[in-house]
Amino acid sequence: MIDLPSPALIGVIHLPALPGSACHRLSMDEIVERALVDARALRQAGFDAAIIENFGDVPFSASALPPASTAAMAVVADRVRREVGLRIGINALRNDALAGLGIAVAVGASFIRVNVHTGVYAADQGLIEGRAEETLRYRKQLGSRIAILADVNVKHATPISEPDIVRAAKDTAYRGLADGLIVTGRATGEPVDADQLRRVRDAVPDRRVFVGSGATVDTVASLLTLASGVIVGTGLKVGGDTSKPIDAALATAFARAAGRG
């Protein structure tokens, strides 16, 4: 069901602040052009997909995106898919899976990322609760089979309901029915714990497991011995500065280190 090769290279397009967010300042034309520059760099490097995030919309809402931000993400994602041709994923931060699904269906995306699909987490937005039943029911109503990639013990949050990552992984896969799982470090750009990654992979052998943060040119090859794909954003930016464009040369080096080209 996950429309990605194995292993998969997924680059992150960090959108600047969108209409509807507190820090919005750029025009939609400027936002779209920035996204297209990043997407072209990913395609040229040989990446399989781009996941589009409203990364600049800090401070994030714990649940629902403003309607203007949802519309803006759809505009950007549609342009990227049509003009660059990459598979597209949507991550509606902080945790609006319904908006993510709506955007994905509208633009022909392949998957969404859900930071909290099951369980309860404490984050800087407050308590975030997973709504797996609501998300899957909405996907069914939309007549869609868009894949749901769900984080386990997601970064920038502390698990409350199930701190054990193995049990959380099983709940996410078999009670939340996520199509794939994502393991991250503790914060944006921080590396995953290899032991935790291995434990999640072994706990859900019938699900694909992705690295969700911290992958670099130096570590991607070893990470792909433990996971079926990597989602990388910070590792493609010079100096790890998420506000900067993707560095095309760094993206190419990353893909080569992963065995591409």
Backbone hydrogen bonds, N-H to C=O, Kabsch-Sander energy under -0.5 kcal/mol:
donor,donor_aa,acceptor,acceptor_aa,energy
3,D,1,M,-0.7
4,L,2,I,-2.3
8,A,228,S,-1.5
10,I,8,A,-0.6
10,I,230,V,-2.6
11,G,9,L,-0.5
11,G,49,A,-2.4
12,V,232,V,-2.2
13,I,51,I,-2.7
14,H,12,V,-0.8
15,L,13,I,-0.9
15,L,53,E,-2.5
21,S,18,L,-2.1
24,H,21,S,-1.2
25,R,17,A,-0.5
31,I,27,S,-2.2
32,V,28,M,-2.8
33,E,29,D,-2.2
34,R,30,E,-2.1
35,A,31,I,-1.9
36,L,32,V,-2.4
37,V,33,E,-2.2
38,D,34,R,-1.9
39,A,35,A,-2.6
40,R,36,L,-2.5
41,A,37,V,-1.7
42,L,38,D,-2.1
43,R,39,A,-2.5
44,Q,40,R,-2.6
45,A,41,A,-1.7
46,G,42,L,-1.0
46,G,43,R,-0.7
47,F,42,L,-2.5
48,D,9,L,-2.1
49,A,9,L,-1.5
50,A,87,R,-2.3
51,I,11,G,-2.8
52,I,50,A,-0.5
52,I,89,G,-2.9
53,E,13,I,-2.2
53,E,51,I,-0.5
54,N,91,N,-1.0
55,F,53,E,-1.7
56,G,15,L,-2.0
57,D,54,N,-1.8
69,S,66,P,-0.6
70,T,66,P,-2.1
71,A,67,P,-2.4
72,A,68,A,-2.3
73,M,69,S,-2.5
74,A,70,T,-1.8
75,V,71,A,-2.1
76,V,72,A,-2.3
77,A,73,M,-2.8
78,D,74,A,-2.3
79,R,75,V,-2.0
80,V,76,V,-2.5
81,R,77,A,-2.4
82,R,78,D,-2.3
83,E,79,R,-2.6
84,V,80,V,-2.3
85,G,80,V,-0.9
85,G,81,R,-0.9
87,R,48,D,-1.1
89,G,50,A,-2.4
90,I,111,F,-1.5
91,N,52,I,-2.4
93,L,91,N,-1.2
95,N,63,S,-0.5
96,D,92,A,-2.3
97,A,95,N,-1.4
100,G,96,D,-2.2
101,L,97,A,-2.6
102,G,98,L,-2.5
103,I,99,A,-2.7
104,A,100,G,-2.5
105,V,101,L,-2.7
106,A,102,G,-2.1
107,V,103,I,-2.1
108,G,104,A,-1.1
109,A,104,A,-2.4
110,S,88,I,-3.1
111,F,88,I,-1.2
112,I,147,A,-2.4
113,R,90,I,-2.5
114,V,149,L,-2.5
115,N,113,R,-0.5
121,Y,128,I,-2.6
122,A,158,T,-2.6
123,A,121,Y,-0.5
123,A,126,G,-2.5
124,D,156,H,-0.6
126,G,123,A,-2.2
128,I,121,Y,-3.1
130,G,119,G,-3.2
131,R,116,V,-0.5
132,A,117,H,-0.9
135,T,131,R,-2.4
136,L,132,A,-2.8
137,R,133,E,-2.3
138,Y,134,E,-2.2
139,R,135,T,-2.3
140,K,136,L,-2.1
141,Q,137,R,-2.3
142,L,138,Y,-2.1
143,G,140,K,-1.3
144,S,139,R,-2.2
147,A,110,S,-1.9
149,L,112,I,-2.8
149,L,147,A,-0.6
150,A,148,I,-0.6
150,A,180,G,-2.6
151,D,114,V,-2.3
152,V,182,I,-2.4
156,H,186,R,-2.9
157,A,154,V,-0.6
158,T,122,A,-2.4
160,I,120,V,-2.9
161,S,120,V,-1.4
165,I,163,P,-0.5
168,A,164,D,-2.6
169,A,165,I,-2.2
170,K,166,V,-2.2
171,D,167,R,-2.6
172,T,168,A,-2.5
173,A,169,A,-2.3
174,Y,170,K,-3.1
175,R,170,K,-0.6
175,R,171,D,-1.8
176,G,171,D,-2.7
178,A,172,T,-2.2
179,D,148,I,-1.6
180,G,148,I,-1.7
181,L,208,R,-2.6
182,I,150,A,-2.1
183,V,210,F,-2.7
184,T,152,V,-0.5
185,G,190,E,-0.7
190,E,187,A,-2.3
192,V,213,S,-0.6
194,A,192,V,-0.7
197,L,193,D,-2.5
198,R,194,A,-2.3
199,R,195,D,-2.3
200,V,196,Q,-2.4
201,R,197,L,-2.4
202,D,198,R,-2.4
203,A,199,R,-1.7
204,V,200,V,-1.6
207,R,204,V,-2.0
208,R,179,D,-0.8
210,F,181,L,-3.0
211,V,229,G,-2.3
212,G,183,V,-3.3
213,S,183,V,-0.5
219,T,216,T,-0.5
220,V,216,T,-2.3
223,L,219,T,-2.2
224,L,220,V,-2.0
225,T,222,S,-1.2
226,L,223,L,-1.7
227,A,223,L,-1.7
228,S,209,V,-2.6
229,G,209,V,-0.5
230,V,8,A,-2.3
231,I,211,V,-2.9
232,V,10,I,-2.7
232,V,230,V,-0.6
236,L,233,G,-1.9
237,K,234,T,-1.9
240,G,237,K,-2.3
241,D,238,V,-1.2
242,T,240,G,-0.9
244,K,241,D,-1.7
247,D,236,L,-2.7
248,A,246,I,-0.7
251,A,247,D,-2.6
252,T,248,A,-2.2
253,A,249,A,-2.3
254,F,250,L,-2.3
255,A,251,A,-2.4
256,R,252,T,-2.3
257,A,253,A,-2.3
258,A,254,F,-1.4
259,G,256,R,-1.7
260,R,255,A,-2.8
